[in-house]
Amino acid sequence: MRLDKFLKVSRIIKRRPIAKLVVDGGKVKLDGKVVKAAAEVKVGQILEIEYYNKYFKFEILQVPLGNVSKDKTSDLVKLLETKGLDIEINLDKDEDFFE
């Protein structure tokens, strides 16, 4: 199954076009490597995602053949780690931003 579809089916990201944007933006890794939306997902892989200002790390437990019910999505992945990311914004008044 394609990575963007897996993210949608597992409900990690609710819409496939958003999943594709996040993946193609370099915010998703499979087994430590940045991948594209068309990458194939396999059982046992480690999935890392930076989404908004959060970091998630999952282990892929199952890859379904198609869509699954909301009740069964928790069987697809195991959450290994989550943390907030610090976003650094420089609002120095000498910048052109305030002009």
ZALUM-67215 format. One record per residue (C-alpha): x negated, y negated, z negated; residue number from 1; residue in one letter. Coordinates in steps of 0.25 Angstrom, whole numbers, plus 5000, padded with zeros to 4 digits. Example, Ala and Ser with C-alpha at 12.3 -4.5 7.8 and 13.67 -1.06 7.14 Angstrom:
NODE:px:py:pz:loke:nufi
NODE:4951:5018:4969:1:A
NODE:4945:5004:4971:2:S
//
This chain:
NODE:px:py:pz:loke:nufi
NODE:5000:5000:5000:1:M
NODE:4995:4986:5003:2:R
NODE:4991:4978:4991:3:L
NODE:5000:4966:4994:4:D
NODE:5012:4976:4994:5:K
NODE:5007:4983:4982:6:F
NODE:5007:4970:4974:7:L
NODE:5021:4968:4978:8:K
NODE:5026:4982:4976:9:V
NODE:5020:4982:4962:10:S
NODE:5026:4969:4959:11:R
NODE:5012:4963:4955:12:I
NODE:5015:4952:4965:13:I
NODE:5030:4951:4969:14:K
NODE:5029:4947:4983:15:R
NODE:5020:4953:4994:16:R
NODE:5017:4940:5001:17:P
NODE:5012:4934:4988:18:I
NODE:5004:4947:4985:19:A
NODE:4997:4946:4999:20:K
NODE:4994:4931:4996:21:L
NODE:4987:4935:4983:22:V
NODE:4980:4947:4989:23:V
NODE:4975:4939:5001:24:D
NODE:4971:4928:4992:25:G
NODE:4960:4937:4986:26:G
NODE:4967:4938:4972:27:K
NODE:4969:4953:4972:28:V
NODE:4958:4964:4971:29:K
NODE:4959:4979:4972:30:L
NODE:4948:4987:4965:31:D
NODE:4940:4973:4964:32:G
NODE:4941:4970:4978:33:K
NODE:4949:4958:4984:34:V
NODE:4958:4964:4994:35:V
NODE:4968:4960:5005:36:K
NODE:4984:4962:5004:37:A
NODE:4983:4974:5014:38:A
NODE:4973:4982:5005:39:A
NODE:4979:4996:5001:40:E
NODE:4982:4998:4986:41:V
NODE:4978:5012:4980:42:K
NODE:4981:5018:4967:43:V
NODE:4970:5016:4957:44:G
NODE:4965:5002:4962:45:Q
NODE:4963:4990:4953:46:I
NODE:4971:4978:4958:47:L
NODE:4967:4964:4953:48:E
NODE:4976:4952:4956:49:I
NODE:4974:4937:4953:50:E
NODE:4988:4932:4954:51:Y
NODE:4991:4917:4949:52:Y
NODE:4982:4915:4937:53:N
NODE:4982:4930:4933:54:K
NODE:4974:4942:4935:55:Y
NODE:4979:4956:4936:56:F
NODE:4972:4969:4937:57:K
NODE:4980:4982:4940:58:F
NODE:4977:4997:4943:59:E
NODE:4986:5002:4954:60:I
NODE:4993:5015:4949:61:L
NODE:5002:5018:4961:62:Q
NODE:5004:5013:4975:63:V
NODE:5019:5014:4979:64:P
NODE:5023:5018:4993:65:L
NODE:5033:5006:4994:66:G
NODE:5041:4997:4984:67:N
NODE:5043:5001:4970:68:V
NODE:5054:4997:4960:69:S
NODE:5050:4987:4950:70:K
NODE:5050:4997:4938:71:D
NODE:5039:5005:4945:72:K
NODE:5030:4994:4948:73:T
NODE:5023:4996:4935:74:S
NODE:5018:5010:4939:75:D
NODE:5010:5004:4951:76:L
NODE:5000:4996:4943:77:V
NODE:4993:4996:4930:78:K
NODE:4989:4982:4925:79:L
NODE:4975:4982:4920:80:L
NODE:4972:4968:4917:81:E
NODE:4978:4954:4918:82:T
NODE:4973:4940:4914:83:K
NODE:4975:4926:4917:84:G
NODE:4966:4919:4926:85:L
NODE:4960:4905:4923:86:D
NODE:4962:4895:4934:87:I
NODE:4953:4884:4934:88:E
NODE:4958:4870:4939:89:I
NODE:4949:4858:4940:90:N
NODE:4957:4846:4939:91:L
NODE:4946:4836:4938:92:D
NODE:4951:4822:4941:93:K
NODE:4939:4819:4950:94:D
NODE:4945:4829:4960:95:E
NODE:4953:4824:4972:96:D
NODE:4965:4832:4967:97:F
NODE:4969:4819:4959:98:F
NODE:4967:4809:4970:99:E
//
